[in-house]
């Protein structure tokens, strides 16, 4: 689902280094080829990163691909987005088997 930012602060102008601009331009060219191959199956949602049919990237498939890249590179798994909330009173870590363990800060129940 796509939603507008909640406030003006949520919409920002960012600086993009020249090498990234070149990489994004090359990506756009590859995506244009995907658009031509997909023909009538293409969904024009104006996504920078999309499936080969132009639909938004599927988070589950993307996560699975990320895990495969980590395994192939021999890199241990880590959370992409740590779960944190303003009300959280401790930290969460993973043991060697990836089991989450909640740790309380000193003085917390």
VENHU-V60810 format. One line per field, one symbol per residue. ss: DSSP state (A for helix, B for strand, O for the rest). phi: phi as a letter, one per 40 degrees, with the letter a starting at -180 (. if undefined). A space follows every 10 residues. Layout:
ss->???
phi->???
This chain:
ss->OOOOOOOAAA OOOOOOOAAA AAAAAAAAAA AAAAAAAAAA AOOOOOOOOB OOOOOBOOAA AAAAAAAAAA AAAOOOOOOO OOOOOOOOOB BBBBOOOOOB BBBBOOOOO
phi->.bbcdcaccc bbcbcbcdcc dccccccccc ccccccccfc ccbcbgccba ccbgcdccdc cccccccccc cccgbccacc bdcbbcccba bbbbcccgcc bcbccdgcc
